[in-house]
Amino acid sequence: MRSPFGTTATPGSGAPQRFSPSSPSYDLAGKVMLLGDSGVGKTCFLIHFKDGAFLSKTFIATVGIDFRNKVVTVDGMKVKLQIWDTAGQERFRSVTHAYYRDAQALLLLYDITNKSSFDNIRAWLTEIHEYAQKDVVIMLLGNKADVSRERVVRSEDGETLAREYGVPFMETSAKTGMNVELAFLAIARELKHRAGRQQANEPSFQIHDYVESQKKQPSCCPFV
Ligand SMILES: Nc1nc2c(ncn2[C@@H]2O[C@H](COP(=O)(O)OP(=O)(O)OP(=O)(O)O)[C@@H](O)[C@H]2O)c(=O)[nH]1
C-alpha cells in the first residue's frame, strides 16, 4: 500500500512509517509540483534550490514534465522532496493535470514583471481545485523580485490574492535565491507536521506563521 507521503506503510495502518536503516536515507518523502505560466521561472527556481545556481538568460521552455529530488533536514528529520517541474505552456496542460492528483504540495508562481502571469493565477487555482487533492498544500510565489525596475505587480496585490484563497505568499528570486529555500523548507515542515512527526515538546506548526516570520522582502520596491 502506498502512503500519501510516498513512504513505506504497513498494510492497513495507513500511516507513513519510518524507514529502516537498509531503506533510503530519508524519513519522509513528498511530491511537490511547480506550476504557473510559461516563463515565470519555475525551472530556474528548481535549479537554484537543487544546485544553488542561476541558469543563463537563455529561456528554453520546459517540454512536458521533469523532476529532481532533494533531501532537506527539518529538526533532525530528513524529508525527501520529489520536485516536479511542469511546462507552463497551455499545450502541455493535459499532460501535467495527470500529475496533480498525488502531489502533496504545489508551488504556484507568477512573474512580478508580467501582469498576465499574475492575472492567470485564479485560473491556475481553479485547475488545482479541479485536479489536485483537497488538502494539497498551496503556496503562492511572486518570482523575479530582483528586477524591481520592471515590476508591474505590487507585493500587496500578491498578498491580497493569497489571503483571499487562504494560502501563504512570498516574493522570490530564482536569480538571487531570495526565499527559494524557505519555500521548500516550509513545505517540508508542513509535510512533517501532517505526518504527525512533531516531537512531543514542539509547538504545533502553522505554515502561514512560519512563512511570515521567515520571509525576506525585496531590498527595494520602487513600484508606483
Ligand atoms: N531576473 C530574473 N530572471 C529569472 C528569474 N527566474 C527565471 N528568470 C528568467 O526567466 C526566463 C524563464 O525562466 P524558466 O525558469 O525557464 O521559466 P519556466 O517557468 O520554467 O518556463 P516554462 O518551462 O515554459 O514553463 C529565463 O530567461 C530565466 O533566466 C528570476 O528570479 N529573476
The ligand as an SDF file (V2000), in Angstrom:
LIG
                    3D

 32 34  0  0  0  0  0  0  0  0999 V2000
   15.7800   38.2440  -13.2540 N   0  0  0  0  0  0  0  0  0  0  0  0
   15.2410   37.0300  -13.1000 C   0  0  0  0  0  0  0  0  0  0  0  0
   15.0620   36.2290  -14.1520 N   0  0  0  0  0  0  0  0  0  0  0  0
   14.5240   34.9960  -13.9480 C   0  0  0  0  0  0  0  0  0  0  0  0
   14.1580   34.5460  -12.6580 C   0  0  0  0  0  0  0  0  0  0  0  0
   13.6590   33.3000  -12.7860 N   0  0  0  0  0  0  0  0  0  0  0  0
   13.7300   32.9870  -14.0830 C   0  0  0  0  0  0  0  0  0  0  0  0
   14.2470   34.0030  -14.7960 N   0  0  0  0  0  0  0  0  0  0  0  0
   14.4210   34.0540  -16.2510 C   0  0  0  0  0  0  0  0  0  0  0  0
   13.1230   33.8880  -16.8390 O   0  0  0  0  0  0  0  0  0  0  0  0
   13.1960   33.0720  -18.0040 C   0  0  0  0  0  0  0  0  0  0  0  0
   12.2480   31.8820  -17.8700 C   0  0  0  0  0  0  0  0  0  0  0  0
   12.6800   31.0430  -16.8020 O   0  0  0  0  0  0  0  0  0  0  0  0
   12.2750   29.4980  -16.7220 P   0  0  0  0  0  0  0  0  0  0  0  0
   12.7140   29.0030  -15.3830 O   0  0  0  0  0  0  0  0  0  0  0  0
   12.7630   28.7500  -17.8800 O   0  0  0  0  0  0  0  0  0  0  0  0
   10.6680   29.6060  -16.7990 O   0  0  0  0  0  0  0  0  0  0  0  0
    9.5780   28.4410  -16.6690 P   0  0  0  0  0  0  0  0  0  0  0  0
    8.5100   28.9440  -15.7750 O   0  0  0  0  0  0  0  0  0  0  0  0
   10.2310   27.1640  -16.2470 O   0  0  0  0  0  0  0  0  0  0  0  0
    9.0170   28.3310  -18.1430 O   0  0  0  0  0  0  0  0  0  0  0  0
    8.2890   27.0440  -18.8530 P   0  0  0  0  0  0  0  0  0  0  0  0
    9.2910   25.9360  -18.8180 O   0  0  0  0  0  0  0  0  0  0  0  0
    7.9620   27.4640  -20.2470 O   0  0  0  0  0  0  0  0  0  0  0  0
    7.0470   26.7510  -18.0730 O   0  0  0  0  0  0  0  0  0  0  0  0
   14.6630   32.6810  -18.1780 C   0  0  0  0  0  0  0  0  0  0  0  0
   15.2490   33.5790  -19.1100 O   0  0  0  0  0  0  0  0  0  0  0  0
   15.2630   32.8970  -16.8000 C   0  0  0  0  0  0  0  0  0  0  0  0
   16.6380   33.2180  -16.8580 O   0  0  0  0  0  0  0  0  0  0  0  0
   14.3490   35.4340  -11.5430 C   0  0  0  0  0  0  0  0  0  0  0  0
   14.0340   35.1540  -10.3820 O   0  0  0  0  0  0  0  0  0  0  0  0
   14.8990   36.6620  -11.8230 N   0  0  0  0  0  0  0  0  0  0  0  0
  1  2  1  0
  2  3  2  0
  2 32  1  0
  3  4  1  0
  4  5  2  0
  4  8  1  0
  5  6  1  0
  5 30  1  0
  6  7  2  0
  7  8  1  0
  8  9  1  0
  9 10  1  0
  9 28  1  0
 10 11  1  0
 11 12  1  0
 11 26  1  0
 12 13  1  0
 13 14  1  0
 14 15  2  0
 14 16  1  0
 14 17  1  0
 17 18  1  0
 18 19  2  0
 18 20  1  0
 18 21  1  0
 21 22  1  0
 22 23  2  0
 22 24  1  0
 22 25  1  0
 26 27  1  0
 26 28  1  0
 28 29  1  0
 30 31  2  0
 30 32  1  0
M  END
$$$$
